């Protein structure tokens, strides 16, 4: 019978490393794969940040919610 290992630690990178990786891709000729290896961050998480699918944390440490125009419009309609 095979033993099942522990689940990997998720989000084992620092926010500073992610920000550095995003800056490296945006401000230089570095590709996503190279930046993810150099800064030791997951490639898909880096791609999500670059494409705006995941917001950067605010100063308070909470995550911003990315609302689409439709959601904002629906919120305004129901606020009466």
N, C-alpha and C positions, 0 to 999 in steps of 0.2 A: 504494500500500500504506500503510495506516494504521500509525502508530507507537504502540507501547504504552508508556504512561507508567510511572513507578515506582509501586510500591505505596505507599499512604498510610502515614504513621507511626501505628502503633497505640499507644494509651495515651499520647497526647501531652499529657495533663492531669496535674496534680499531685494527689496524694492529699489534700492540704489543700483544694484546690478541690472535690473530690468530697465531703469531709466537710462543708464549708461549704454546699454545695448540698443535701445530705441534711438538715442542720440547718435550713436555710431552709424547706424543704418541711414538715418535721415541726413546727417551732416557730412558723410564721407562716402567713399566708394565701396564700403563694406557691405556684403550681402547678409541676408537674414541667417543663413546657415553658419557663416563664419562668426557673426556676432553672437549667436546662441552658444556656440562652442567657446568663444573667447571669454564671454561673461558668465558662462555656466547657467544659462536660463533655458527653459524649454522653447524649442523652435515654434511650436504652434501658439504658445502664449505670447511670444514676441510678435508673431504675425497678427494675432488678434489685437494687440495694442496698436500696431502700425495701421491696421485697417479701421480702427475706431470701434471695434466690437466690444472692447472692454475699456472702461474709463480708468483714468489714473486716480489714485486716492487723493482726497482733499487734504488740506492741512490738518483737519481734525482726525484724519485717519479713516474716515468712513468713505465708502465708494459712492461716487456720483452715479445717479441713475441716468441712463441715456433714454430720453423719451422721444418718440417719433412725433412728427407734427400731428398725426391723427390722434394719438393718445392725448396730447396737449389740448387739441380741439375738443375731444370728448370730455376732458376734465373741466374745461371752461363751460361747456354746455350744462354739466350736472352741478355746477357750483351754486346755482340759484336757489 
